[in-house]
Amino acid sequence: MQKNTLEAFKKAVKEKYEIEKLGIHSSFLLHPSRAKLRNLCFEVLKENSYTPDLLCFRAFLGFEFNPNSFQKLKAATDKFRPIETFFKGETDLTDLESVQMAAILVDFSPRPYLKYAKFESVALPETASIALQTERSNQGPTSQIENGKTLLIKPENPRNTKPILLKNDYVSNPAYWIVPLFAAVLLFYGYQAINAKGCMQWNNDHYEVVDCKTEQLGLLTANEKKPINSQLLSLRKINVCDTTTFFKHEKALVWYCKKNKNQLEYFNGPGYHPESGKALKPITKYMIKKYVLKTPK
């Protein structure tokens, strides 16, 4: 019985990155940079109430995460450089804080490391059926060995558990890895086939799907092509007035970015300005009075 090590944790995080760089956050991860990883960190944590992630953020950057203090995070962009080179395969991560932040960025589970380390690798006989490791919601797994052969994991609440196949099962029974491998190959070639038209470009007030290899005419030539991001495809620049519904249950429905001293640009959701790259901010009653209703000081 052997505890999972930090090296195993790093390897697992890197393998998760190889999957996620083609996922919904591909615009941040496919060609990672310090600034992109910083922006992804902000996007992931601004609506994240998972206490261990927030504690890892503080340990990594030295200050508490605040969704209204993007400038403070922006000043710490260089802290993401080791993670950038780690994802690119250029360097290894040497400190636990960076590894745990990398795990947050690719949504690796279980995390943080202490939670991951509770899982135990057990060598089972070839005749054994599928062995499962199960994660407790708060205290981690409980193991029980009978006759030196069988590992049973008993969680407090089975509905909050996730089964994990042990590596030995994949080796002893090809049925466990042939089907996933075949599915992965299909997904890969499917992605390659789609990728020829798998880009998007900002056009006036919305993103349009475009061919990655073909030059576009008109306004599209002024804007950079980006890998398709399903979340960003729904982003729209909108017009507002004094009858616009700005809030629902006290949560902002409109986001903005300053165009100049006297004018704002408005959007239907969070993210980054498609042209300037600045973080969009949730509308406030003060900004509505100042820019929409133009209430005199």
BELVENVEN-V213625 format. One record per residue. RES is the residue in three letters. SS is DSSP state (A for helix, B for strand, O for the rest). BURIAL is 1 if it has 24 or more other ideal C-beta (glycine too) atoms within 12 Angstrom, else 0. Layout:
res=RES ss=SS burial=BURIAL
res=RES ss=SS burial=BURIAL
This chain:
res=MET ss=O burial=0
res=GLN ss=B burial=0
res=LYS ss=B burial=0
res=ASN ss=O burial=1
res=THR ss=O burial=0
res=LEU ss=A burial=1
res=GLU ss=A burial=0
res=ALA ss=A burial=0
res=PHE ss=A burial=1
res=LYS ss=A burial=1
res=LYS ss=A burial=0
res=ALA ss=A burial=1
res=VAL ss=A burial=1
res=LYS ss=A burial=1
res=GLU ss=A burial=0
res=LYS ss=A burial=1
res=TYR ss=A burial=1
res=GLU ss=A burial=0
res=ILE ss=A burial=1
res=GLU ss=A burial=1
res=LYS ss=O burial=1
res=LEU ss=O burial=1
res=GLY ss=O burial=1
res=ILE ss=O burial=0
res=HIS ss=O burial=1
res=SER ss=A burial=1
res=SER ss=A burial=1
res=PHE ss=A burial=1
res=LEU ss=A burial=1
res=LEU ss=O burial=1
res=HIS ss=O burial=0
res=PRO ss=O burial=1
res=SER ss=O burial=0
res=ARG ss=A burial=1
res=ALA ss=A burial=1
res=LYS ss=A burial=1
res=LEU ss=A burial=1
res=ARG ss=A burial=1
res=ASN ss=A burial=1
res=LEU ss=A burial=1
res=CYS ss=A burial=1
res=PHE ss=A burial=1
res=GLU ss=A burial=1
res=VAL ss=A burial=1
res=LEU ss=A burial=1
res=LYS ss=O burial=1
res=GLU ss=O burial=0
res=ASN ss=O burial=0
res=SER ss=O burial=0
res=TYR ss=O burial=0
res=THR ss=A burial=0
res=PRO ss=A burial=1
res=ASP ss=A burial=1
res=LEU ss=A burial=1
res=LEU ss=A burial=0
res=CYS ss=A burial=1
res=PHE ss=A burial=1
res=ARG ss=A burial=0
res=ALA ss=A burial=1
res=PHE ss=A burial=1
res=LEU ss=A burial=1
res=GLY ss=O burial=0
res=PHE ss=O burial=0
res=GLU ss=O burial=0
res=PHE ss=O burial=1
res=ASN ss=O burial=0
res=PRO ss=O burial=1
res=ASN ss=O burial=0
res=SER ss=O burial=0
res=PHE ss=A burial=1
res=GLN ss=A burial=0
res=LYS ss=A burial=0
res=LEU ss=A burial=1
res=LYS ss=A burial=0
res=ALA ss=O burial=0
res=ALA ss=O burial=1
res=THR ss=A burial=0
res=ASP ss=A burial=0
res=LYS ss=A burial=1
res=PHE ss=A burial=1
res=ARG ss=A burial=1
res=PRO ss=A burial=1
res=ILE ss=A burial=1
res=GLU ss=A burial=1
res=THR ss=A burial=0
res=PHE ss=A burial=1
res=PHE ss=A burial=1
res=LYS ss=O burial=0
res=GLY ss=O burial=0
res=GLU ss=O burial=0
res=THR ss=O burial=0
res=ASP ss=O burial=0
res=LEU ss=O burial=1
res=THR ss=O burial=0
res=ASP ss=O burial=0
res=LEU ss=A burial=1
res=GLU ss=A burial=1
res=SER ss=A burial=1
res=VAL ss=A burial=1
res=GLN ss=A burial=1
res=MET ss=A burial=1
res=ALA ss=A burial=1
res=ALA ss=A burial=1
res=ILE ss=A burial=1
res=LEU ss=A burial=1
res=VAL ss=O burial=1
res=ASP ss=O burial=1
res=PHE ss=O burial=1
res=SER ss=O burial=0
res=PRO ss=O burial=1
res=ARG ss=O burial=1
res=PRO ss=O burial=1
res=TYR ss=A burial=1
res=LEU ss=A burial=0
res=LYS ss=A burial=1
res=TYR ss=A burial=1
res=ALA ss=A burial=1
res=LYS ss=O burial=1
res=PHE ss=O burial=1
res=GLU ss=B burial=1
res=SER ss=B burial=1
res=VAL ss=O burial=1
res=ALA ss=O burial=0
res=LEU ss=O burial=1
res=PRO ss=O burial=0
res=GLU ss=O burial=0
res=THR ss=O burial=0
res=ALA ss=O burial=0
res=SER ss=O burial=0
res=ILE ss=O burial=0
res=ALA ss=O burial=1
res=LEU ss=B burial=1
res=GLN ss=B burial=1
res=THR ss=O burial=1
res=GLU ss=O burial=1
res=ARG ss=O burial=1
res=SER ss=O burial=0
res=ASN ss=O burial=0
res=GLN ss=O burial=0
res=GLY ss=O burial=1
res=PRO ss=O burial=1
res=THR ss=O burial=0
res=SER ss=B burial=1
res=GLN ss=B burial=0
res=ILE ss=B burial=0
res=GLU ss=B burial=0
res=ASN ss=O burial=0
res=GLY ss=O burial=0
res=LYS ss=O burial=0
res=THR ss=B burial=0
res=LEU ss=B burial=1
res=LEU ss=B burial=0
res=ILE ss=B burial=1
res=LYS ss=O burial=0
res=PRO ss=O burial=0
res=GLU ss=O burial=0
res=ASN ss=O burial=0
res=PRO ss=A burial=0
res=ARG ss=A burial=0
res=ASN ss=A burial=0
res=THR ss=O burial=0
res=LYS ss=O burial=0
res=PRO ss=O burial=0
res=ILE ss=B burial=1
res=LEU ss=B burial=1
res=LEU ss=O burial=1
res=LYS ss=A burial=0
res=ASN ss=A burial=0
res=ASP ss=A burial=1
res=TYR ss=A burial=0
res=VAL ss=A burial=0
res=SER ss=A burial=0
res=ASN ss=O burial=0
res=PRO ss=O burial=0
res=ALA ss=A burial=0
res=TYR ss=A burial=0
res=TRP ss=A burial=0
res=ILE ss=A burial=0
res=VAL ss=A burial=0
res=PRO ss=A burial=0
res=LEU ss=A burial=0
res=PHE ss=A burial=0
res=ALA ss=A burial=0
res=ALA ss=A burial=0
res=VAL ss=A burial=0
res=LEU ss=A burial=0
res=LEU ss=A burial=0
res=PHE ss=A burial=0
res=TYR ss=A burial=0
res=GLY ss=A burial=0
res=TYR ss=A burial=0
res=GLN ss=A burial=0
res=ALA ss=A burial=0
res=ILE ss=A burial=0
res=ASN ss=A burial=0
res=ALA ss=O burial=0
res=LYS ss=O burial=0
res=GLY ss=O burial=1
res=CYS ss=B burial=1
res=MET ss=B burial=1
res=GLN ss=B burial=1
res=TRP ss=B burial=1
res=ASN ss=B burial=1
res=ASN ss=O burial=0
res=ASP ss=O burial=0
res=HIS ss=B burial=0
res=TYR ss=B burial=1
res=GLU ss=B burial=1
res=VAL ss=B burial=1
res=VAL ss=B burial=1
res=ASP ss=O burial=0
res=CYS ss=O burial=0
res=LYS ss=O burial=0
res=THR ss=O burial=0
res=GLU ss=O burial=0
res=GLN ss=O burial=0
res=LEU ss=O burial=0
res=GLY ss=A burial=0
res=LEU ss=A burial=0
res=LEU ss=A burial=1
res=THR ss=A burial=0
res=ALA ss=A burial=0
res=ASN ss=O burial=1
res=GLU ss=O burial=0
res=LYS ss=O burial=1
res=LYS ss=B burial=1
res=PRO ss=B burial=1
res=ILE ss=O burial=1
res=ASN ss=O burial=1
res=SER ss=O burial=0
res=GLN ss=O burial=0
res=LEU ss=A burial=1
res=LEU ss=A burial=1
res=SER ss=A burial=0
res=LEU ss=O burial=1
res=ARG ss=B burial=1
res=LYS ss=B burial=1
res=ILE ss=B burial=0
res=ASN ss=O burial=0
res=VAL ss=O burial=1
res=CYS ss=O burial=0
res=ASP ss=O burial=0
res=THR ss=O burial=0
res=THR ss=O burial=0
res=THR ss=O burial=0
res=PHE ss=O burial=1
res=PHE ss=B burial=0
res=LYS ss=B burial=0
res=HIS ss=O burial=0
res=GLU ss=O burial=0
res=LYS ss=B burial=0
res=ALA ss=B burial=1
res=LEU ss=O burial=0
res=VAL ss=O burial=1
res=TRP ss=B burial=1
res=TYR ss=B burial=1
res=CYS ss=B burial=1
res=LYS ss=B burial=0
res=LYS ss=B burial=0
res=ASN ss=B burial=0
res=LYS ss=O burial=0
res=ASN ss=O burial=0
res=GLN ss=B burial=0
res=LEU ss=B burial=1
res=GLU ss=B burial=1
res=TYR ss=B burial=1
res=PHE ss=B burial=1
res=ASN ss=O burial=1
res=GLY ss=O burial=1
res=PRO ss=O burial=1
res=GLY ss=O burial=1
res=TYR ss=B burial=1
res=HIS ss=O burial=1
res=PRO ss=O burial=1
res=GLU ss=O burial=1
res=SER ss=O burial=0
res=GLY ss=O burial=0
res=LYS ss=O burial=0
res=ALA ss=B burial=1
res=LEU ss=O burial=1
res=LYS ss=B burial=1
res=PRO ss=B burial=1
res=ILE ss=O burial=1
res=THR ss=O burial=0
res=LYS ss=A burial=0
res=TYR ss=A burial=0
res=MET ss=A burial=1
res=ILE ss=A burial=1
res=LYS ss=A burial=0
res=LYS ss=A burial=0
res=TYR ss=A burial=1
res=VAL ss=A burial=1
res=LEU ss=O burial=0
res=LYS ss=O burial=0
res=THR ss=O burial=0
res=PRO ss=O burial=0
res=LYS ss=O burial=0
